[in-house]
Amino acid sequence: MTTGSGTASAPPEATPPAEASAAARPAAEPPPAARPPGTAGPPAARRGSYRRLSVEARRAELLTAALGLFAHHVPEDVSLDDVAAAAGASRPLVYRYFPGGKQQLYEAALRSAADELERCFEEPRSGPLSGRLSRVLDRYLAFVDEHDAGFSALLQSGSVVETSRTNAIVDEVRRTAAEEILLHLAVKEPGVRLRMMVRTWITAVEAASLIWLDEEKQPPVEELRDWLVDHFVALLTATATTDPQAARVIRAALVIEPAEGPVGRLARRVVPALGEASHLL
């Protein structure tokens, strides 16, 4: 049965057809009928590269090949033949595991990538908040770097294989990311302003990632990470000026921030920048 996420059960693999084994013989090997009597054939290991795998292992192999292609090419430019070649398999074998064709394969690959992306936001809830955000962003930006073209096609929603199911997978990643960040703010029932602030930051991270790819991955990824942490602190600070819940969150967070950490460095840069604004106070 095919599911919305692109998972499908496949029957056990059949023994490869005889013609496939014959095609895999080295060109110099004479046909069986032409061998002198008593001459042994080539070792079994030389009769082809076909490997018998379990259903799960073969499906995982095909998905890995598809992910590698979708990571660096927009979906429209990837064919089932490309996936088969990358996996060392045949087009009919790809169809056996993904009878829905390219659409089902893309959705399954997207689901796998989304699971990996969601895990980027998992982080122990201890230590300074800025440090936790930095580690989350390190993993997230490493994913963006590795899946550059595929990431752009995914978030820009320009693919011809985009459907309501693929959109739902992407939205799920955003919701999961926001929920993980809210857990780090240690509030049982975050209000609308705090939720809006976190979702706004997630959107800004996505947009900055796309622009970073478009700018040939400049500035260096470490600078981009630190800049995005600064954005979070600035958004939370601005929200705290009008929202008591956000004010409590930022007071609790600042208590354990080290002076030489990201927030301390930001504070020391902001004060001089606002030095000419004393007339506004």
Secondary structure as a PSIPRED ss2 file (coil, helix, strand):
# PSIPRED VFORMAT (PSIPRED V4.0)

   1 M C   1.000  0.000  0.000
   2 T C   1.000  0.000  0.000
   3 T C   1.000  0.000  0.000
   4 G C   1.000  0.000  0.000
   5 S C   1.000  0.000  0.000
   6 G C   1.000  0.000  0.000
   7 T C   1.000  0.000  0.000
   8 A C   1.000  0.000  0.000
   9 S C   1.000  0.000  0.000
  10 A C   1.000  0.000  0.000
  11 P C   1.000  0.000  0.000
  12 P C   1.000  0.000  0.000
  13 E C   1.000  0.000  0.000
  14 A C   1.000  0.000  0.000
  15 T C   1.000  0.000  0.000
  16 P C   1.000  0.000  0.000
  17 P C   1.000  0.000  0.000
  18 A H   0.000  1.000  0.000
  19 E H   0.000  1.000  0.000
  20 A H   0.000  1.000  0.000
  21 S H   0.000  1.000  0.000
  22 A H   0.000  1.000  0.000
  23 A H   0.000  1.000  0.000
  24 A C   1.000  0.000  0.000
  25 R C   1.000  0.000  0.000
  26 P C   1.000  0.000  0.000
  27 A C   1.000  0.000  0.000
  28 A C   1.000  0.000  0.000
  29 E C   1.000  0.000  0.000
  30 P C   1.000  0.000  0.000
  31 P C   1.000  0.000  0.000
  32 P H   0.000  1.000  0.000
  33 A H   0.000  1.000  0.000
  34 A H   0.000  1.000  0.000
  35 R C   1.000  0.000  0.000
  36 P C   1.000  0.000  0.000
  37 P C   1.000  0.000  0.000
  38 G C   1.000  0.000  0.000
  39 T C   1.000  0.000  0.000
  40 A C   1.000  0.000  0.000
  41 G C   1.000  0.000  0.000
  42 P C   1.000  0.000  0.000
  43 P C   1.000  0.000  0.000
  44 A H   0.000  1.000  0.000
  45 A H   0.000  1.000  0.000
  46 R H   0.000  1.000  0.000
  47 R C   1.000  0.000  0.000
  48 G C   1.000  0.000  0.000
  49 S C   1.000  0.000  0.000
  50 Y C   1.000  0.000  0.000
  51 R C   1.000  0.000  0.000
  52 R C   1.000  0.000  0.000
  53 L C   1.000  0.000  0.000
  54 S C   1.000  0.000  0.000
  55 V H   0.000  1.000  0.000
  56 E H   0.000  1.000  0.000
  57 A H   0.000  1.000  0.000
  58 R H   0.000  1.000  0.000
  59 R H   0.000  1.000  0.000
  60 A H   0.000  1.000  0.000
  61 E H   0.000  1.000  0.000
  62 L H   0.000  1.000  0.000
  63 L H   0.000  1.000  0.000
  64 T H   0.000  1.000  0.000
  65 A H   0.000  1.000  0.000
  66 A H   0.000  1.000  0.000
  67 L H   0.000  1.000  0.000
  68 G H   0.000  1.000  0.000
  69 L H   0.000  1.000  0.000
  70 F H   0.000  1.000  0.000
  71 A H   0.000  1.000  0.000
  72 H H   0.000  1.000  0.000
  73 H C   1.000  0.000  0.000
  74 V C   1.000  0.000  0.000
  75 P H   0.000  1.000  0.000
  76 E H   0.000  1.000  0.000
  77 D H   0.000  1.000  0.000
  78 V C   1.000  0.000  0.000
  79 S C   1.000  0.000  0.000
  80 L H   0.000  1.000  0.000
  81 D H   0.000  1.000  0.000
  82 D H   0.000  1.000  0.000
  83 V H   0.000  1.000  0.000
  84 A H   0.000  1.000  0.000
  85 A H   0.000  1.000  0.000
  86 A H   0.000  1.000  0.000
  87 A H   0.000  1.000  0.000
  88 G C   1.000  0.000  0.000
  89 A C   1.000  0.000  0.000
  90 S C   1.000  0.000  0.000
  91 R H   0.000  1.000  0.000
  92 P H   0.000  1.000  0.000
  93 L H   0.000  1.000  0.000
  94 V H   0.000  1.000  0.000
  95 Y H   0.000  1.000  0.000
  96 R H   0.000  1.000  0.000
  97 Y H   0.000  1.000  0.000
  98 F C   1.000  0.000  0.000
  99 P C   1.000  0.000  0.000
 100 G C   1.000  0.000  0.000
 101 G C   1.000  0.000  0.000
 102 K H   0.000  1.000  0.000
 103 Q H   0.000  1.000  0.000
 104 Q H   0.000  1.000  0.000
 105 L H   0.000  1.000  0.000
 106 Y H   0.000  1.000  0.000
 107 E H   0.000  1.000  0.000
 108 A H   0.000  1.000  0.000
 109 A H   0.000  1.000  0.000
 110 L H   0.000  1.000  0.000
 111 R H   0.000  1.000  0.000
 112 S H   0.000  1.000  0.000
 113 A H   0.000  1.000  0.000
 114 A H   0.000  1.000  0.000
 115 D H   0.000  1.000  0.000
 116 E H   0.000  1.000  0.000
 117 L H   0.000  1.000  0.000
 118 E H   0.000  1.000  0.000
 119 R H   0.000  1.000  0.000
 120 C C   1.000  0.000  0.000
 121 F C   1.000  0.000  0.000
 122 E C   1.000  0.000  0.000
 123 E C   1.000  0.000  0.000
 124 P C   1.000  0.000  0.000
 125 R C   1.000  0.000  0.000
 126 S C   1.000  0.000  0.000
 127 G C   1.000  0.000  0.000
 128 P C   1.000  0.000  0.000
 129 L H   0.000  1.000  0.000
 130 S H   0.000  1.000  0.000
 131 G H   0.000  1.000  0.000
 132 R H   0.000  1.000  0.000
 133 L H   0.000  1.000  0.000
 134 S H   0.000  1.000  0.000
 135 R H   0.000  1.000  0.000
 136 V H   0.000  1.000  0.000
 137 L H   0.000  1.000  0.000
 138 D H   0.000  1.000  0.000
 139 R H   0.000  1.000  0.000
 140 Y H   0.000  1.000  0.000
 141 L H   0.000  1.000  0.000
 142 A H   0.000  1.000  0.000
 143 F H   0.000  1.000  0.000
 144 V H   0.000  1.000  0.000
 145 D H   0.000  1.000  0.000
 146 E H   0.000  1.000  0.000
 147 H C   1.000  0.000  0.000
 148 D H   0.000  1.000  0.000
 149 A H   0.000  1.000  0.000
 150 G H   0.000  1.000  0.000
 151 F H   0.000  1.000  0.000
 152 S H   0.000  1.000  0.000
 153 A H   0.000  1.000  0.000
 154 L H   0.000  1.000  0.000
 155 L H   0.000  1.000  0.000
 156 Q H   0.000  1.000  0.000
 157 S C   1.000  0.000  0.000
 158 G C   1.000  0.000  0.000
 159 S C   1.000  0.000  0.000
 160 V C   1.000  0.000  0.000
 161 V C   1.000  0.000  0.000
 162 E C   1.000  0.000  0.000
 163 T C   1.000  0.000  0.000
 164 S H   0.000  1.000  0.000
 165 R H   0.000  1.000  0.000
 166 T H   0.000  1.000  0.000
 167 N H   0.000  1.000  0.000
 168 A H   0.000  1.000  0.000
 169 I H   0.000  1.000  0.000
 170 V H   0.000  1.000  0.000
 171 D H   0.000  1.000  0.000
 172 E H   0.000  1.000  0.000
 173 V H   0.000  1.000  0.000
 174 R H   0.000  1.000  0.000
 175 R H   0.000  1.000  0.000
 176 T H   0.000  1.000  0.000
 177 A H   0.000  1.000  0.000
 178 A H   0.000  1.000  0.000
 179 E H   0.000  1.000  0.000
 180 E H   0.000  1.000  0.000
 181 I H   0.000  1.000  0.000
 182 L H   0.000  1.000  0.000
 183 L H   0.000  1.000  0.000
 184 H H   0.000  1.000  0.000
 185 L C   1.000  0.000  0.000
 186 A C   1.000  0.000  0.000
 187 V C   1.000  0.000  0.000
 188 K C   1.000  0.000  0.000
 189 E C   1.000  0.000  0.000
 190 P C   1.000  0.000  0.000
 191 G C   1.000  0.000  0.000
 192 V H   0.000  1.000  0.000
 193 R H   0.000  1.000  0.000
 194 L H   0.000  1.000  0.000
 195 R H   0.000  1.000  0.000
 196 M H   0.000  1.000  0.000
 197 M H   0.000  1.000  0.000
 198 V H   0.000  1.000  0.000
 199 R H   0.000  1.000  0.000
 200 T H   0.000  1.000  0.000
 201 W H   0.000  1.000  0.000
 202 I H   0.000  1.000  0.000
 203 T H   0.000  1.000  0.000
 204 A H   0.000  1.000  0.000
 205 V H   0.000  1.000  0.000
 206 E H   0.000  1.000  0.000
 207 A H   0.000  1.000  0.000
 208 A H   0.000  1.000  0.000
 209 S H   0.000  1.000  0.000
 210 L H   0.000  1.000  0.000
 211 I H   0.000  1.000  0.000
 212 W H   0.000  1.000  0.000
 213 L H   0.000  1.000  0.000
 214 D H   0.000  1.000  0.000
 215 E C   1.000  0.000  0.000
 216 E C   1.000  0.000  0.000
 217 K C   1.000  0.000  0.000
 218 Q C   1.000  0.000  0.000
 219 P C   1.000  0.000  0.000
 220 P C   1.000  0.000  0.000
 221 V H   0.000  1.000  0.000
 222 E H   0.000  1.000  0.000
 223 E H   0.000  1.000  0.000
 224 L H   0.000  1.000  0.000
 225 R H   0.000  1.000  0.000
 226 D H   0.000  1.000  0.000
 227 W H   0.000  1.000  0.000
 228 L H   0.000  1.000  0.000
 229 V H   0.000  1.000  0.000
 230 D H   0.000  1.000  0.000
 231 H H   0.000  1.000  0.000
 232 F H   0.000  1.000  0.000
 233 V H   0.000  1.000  0.000
 234 A H   0.000  1.000  0.000
 235 L H   0.000  1.000  0.000
 236 L H   0.000  1.000  0.000
 237 T H   0.000  1.000  0.000
 238 A H   0.000  1.000  0.000
 239 T H   0.000  1.000  0.000
 240 A H   0.000  1.000  0.000
 241 T C   1.000  0.000  0.000
 242 T C   1.000  0.000  0.000
 243 D C   1.000  0.000  0.000
 244 P H   0.000  1.000  0.000
 245 Q H   0.000  1.000  0.000
 246 A H   0.000  1.000  0.000
 247 A H   0.000  1.000  0.000
 248 R H   0.000  1.000  0.000
 249 V H   0.000  1.000  0.000
 250 I H   0.000  1.000  0.000
 251 R H   0.000  1.000  0.000
 252 A H   0.000  1.000  0.000
 253 A H   0.000  1.000  0.000
 254 L H   0.000  1.000  0.000
 255 V H   0.000  1.000  0.000
 256 I C   1.000  0.000  0.000
 257 E C   1.000  0.000  0.000
 258 P C   1.000  0.000  0.000
 259 A C   1.000  0.000  0.000
 260 E C   1.000  0.000  0.000
 261 G C   1.000  0.000  0.000
 262 P H   0.000  1.000  0.000
 263 V H   0.000  1.000  0.000
 264 G H   0.000  1.000  0.000
 265 R H   0.000  1.000  0.000
 266 L H   0.000  1.000  0.000
 267 A H   0.000  1.000  0.000
 268 R H   0.000  1.000  0.000
 269 R H   0.000  1.000  0.000
 270 V H   0.000  1.000  0.000
 271 V H   0.000  1.000  0.000
 272 P H   0.000  1.000  0.000
 273 A H   0.000  1.000  0.000
 274 L C   1.000  0.000  0.000
 275 G H   0.000  1.000  0.000
 276 E H   0.000  1.000  0.000
 277 A H   0.000  1.000  0.000
 278 S H   0.000  1.000  0.000
 279 H H   0.000  1.000  0.000
 280 L H   0.000  1.000  0.000
 281 L C   1.000  0.000  0.000
